[in-house]
Amino acid sequence: ARACLERMEATEPRIAAMLRVDADGALARARELDAAGPDPSQALWGVPVTVKDALSTKGMTTTAGSRILEGFTPIYDAFAVEKLRRAGAVLLGKANLDEFAMGSGTENSAYQKTRNPWNTAKVPGGSSGGSAASVAAGQCFASLGTDTGGSIRQPASFCGCVGLKPTYGRVSRYGLIAYGSSLDQIGPLTRSVEDCARVLAVIAGHDPRDATCDPRPVDDYAAALTRGDGLKGLRLGLPREFFGDGLTPEVRAACDAALARARELGAELVEVSLPHTEAAIATYYIIAMAEASSNLARFDGVRYGRRAPDVKNLEELYVRSRSEGFGQEVKRRIMLGAYVLSSGYYDAYYRKAAQVRRLIRDEYLAALDQCDALCAPVSPVTAWDLGSHAADPLQAYLMDAYTLSLNLAGLPGLSLPVGLGADSNMPVGLQLIGPAFGEARLLGVGHALE
Ligand code: GLN
């Protein structure tokens, strides 16, 4: 824990991954664990971790990267955080993110911009960019992120670490500050596939406080890593639509090299098709913004966080608290979300998106019937220059093409580092996509390819 805190002190001035560091609390907890001695029932005994600031931490300020939650201190831990603590992990602090997890570069945080440890002129990806940067910079051994449309996998890919979005329902969302409730999942960002398996084993599992959390038993993820026979007998599907226009040559080359390795290890590669991929971005942004506008209605200046001072009446309290508390991107999404849900537009936008979502899911299931897992790039590009997407949010939305359809389908996805792009010299991630609750298989394939 001390070594990680020292590393943090040395790297934070350049990368700004952390919103809050609790050095005293972490060292006290580490001493407590030392005094008690190693405990085999604690799978993460003494492991220093960071957590995205969208997850509630008891007694530790939690802002979701927003001014409207300035100074908000939860009175309970998120389920996943509680599980980490009980497993013996040492929580070092809270990692930066795009405000309410809305973004792909961690540039929408109300507090600071995080930089990519590989090249500080570049974004770390987002929205879990602080988590990815803290892992990549060696500030911790694992971090928890959240993924609504790619926010674990894309920053993992931009920062060269491993990131897993579990199946919807595998990890409880209790204590997660909601963005799009039907899409959000919590998952690990780590330095290796093995570490990812060990953290997932701790945070997965049933929690009656999240009605969408699945009761089925948790697989033995660590056991899934020892395949022995490479990838023999495994069919990997390549969705044609994920290798088309828009994919940069350097990302394609790095993914092709990894796929060639998979073939050498005995995997059979087959082409599959996901014809509605084209509609995924529009579908996702309608559904995510609709859910966001509803979820964010609770921030009224009364119940949590920041309240506008010197107001004359209740209406002014709402208006000023929300106008001053939310950033530009969040306001844009609340307005668009309220619009697609409003009477007269609901059928044309929201209902239609929900129908297309079903088609996208069915296509995934059909593709996964033909193979054991799908392989695709995580992002069509490597990390971009800080500020280069500031003027055009649509440009950033388009970059999510390969990640967000998975959230619409509720399926698990693993982002695996597969080397550096030949042009940018920045990390590239390969995405492994599996059937619902197929995390063990994805981790096994990822470990073999690592
Ligand atoms: N970039 C996507 C968005 O802005 C995904 C964010 C996420 O997964 N939290 O909605």
Residues whose N, C-alpha, C, O or C-beta is under 5 A from the ligand:
A	BS01	LIG	A101 M102 G103 S104 S127 T146 D147 T148 G149 G150 S151 D400
